[in-house]
Amino acid sequence: MVNFERHWVVEWQAVVERKLSVFVVSVLGQSEEQTRGVLQATIAKVIVINEAYGFYYGASFKHEGGGFLDPYKTIVIDTIVGEM
């Protein structure tokens, strides 16, 4: 993880790192709940999502751009944006 404190961006206590797997659950609807829980637990903090690019590409539905969209992951992005 980047040492934000060393660069005087934010205090280290205000930075929380989470992995993609913390947000995504295998049942539709639970990923939304899980994401809301992570956001509630990190209010007033900076969340660094390790490997966040994985939210976009999955293996469920073919996207017109050539990649695949995974509804379990795209709902997490929708929830994060909706809660901002």
C-alpha positions in Angstrom: 0.0 0.0 0.0 1.1 3.5 -0.7 2.5 5.3 2.4 0.1 8.4 2.2 1.3 9.7 5.6 4.9 10.0 4.3 3.6 12.2 1.4 1.5 14.3 3.9 -1.7 13.7 1.9 -3.8 12.3 4.8 -3.1 10.9 8.3 -2.6 7.2 8.2 -5.5 6.5 10.5 -7.8 8.0 7.8 -6.8 5.5 5.1 -8.4 2.1 4.9 -7.4 -0.6 2.4 -10.0 -3.1 1.3 -9.8 -5.9 -1.2 -12.3 -6.5 -4.0 -13.5 -9.7 -2.3 -14.7 -7.7 0.7 -17.4 -6.1 -1.4 -18.5 -9.0 -3.7 -20.8 -11.7 -2.3 -22.1 -14.6 -4.4 -25.8 -13.7 -4.0 -27.4 -10.7 -5.8 -28.5 -8.2 -3.2 -26.0 -9.3 -0.6 -23.2 -7.4 -2.4 -25.2 -4.2 -2.0 -25.6 -4.9 1.8 -21.9 -5.8 2.1 -20.9 -2.7 0.3 -23.1 -0.4 2.4 -21.6 -2.0 5.5 -18.1 -1.3 4.4 -19.0 2.3 3.6 -20.7 2.8 7.0 -17.6 1.4 8.8 -15.3 3.8 6.9 -17.2 7.1 7.1 -14.8 10.0 7.1 -12.0 7.9 5.8 -10.3 7.3 2.5 -10.9 3.8 1.1 -8.2 2.4 -1.1 -9.7 -0.6 -3.0 -7.0 -3.0 -3.9 -7.4 -4.3 -7.5 -10.5 -2.1 -8.1 -10.2 -2.7 -11.8 -11.7 -6.1 -11.1 -15.1 -4.5 -10.4 -15.5 -3.9 -14.1 -14.4 -7.2 -15.8 -15.9 -10.4 -14.7 -17.2 -13.4 -16.6 -20.9 -13.2 -16.9 -22.2 -10.9 -19.6 -20.5 -9.9 -22.8 -20.0 -6.1 -23.0 -20.0 -4.3 -26.3 -16.4 -3.1 -25.6 -15.2 -6.7 -25.7 -15.0 -7.4 -22.0 -17.4 -9.1 -19.7 -19.7 -7.5 -17.1 -20.4 -9.3 -13.9 -23.6 -8.1 -12.2 -22.3 -9.1 -8.7 -19.4 -6.6 -9.3 -21.2 -3.8 -11.2 -23.8 -3.5 -8.5 -21.0 -2.7 -6.0 -19.9 0.2 -8.2 -23.6 1.4 -8.5 -24.0 1.2 -4.7 -20.7 3.1 -4.0 -21.7 5.9 -6.4 -25.3 5.9 -5.0 -24.1 6.3 -1.5 -21.7 9.2 -2.2 
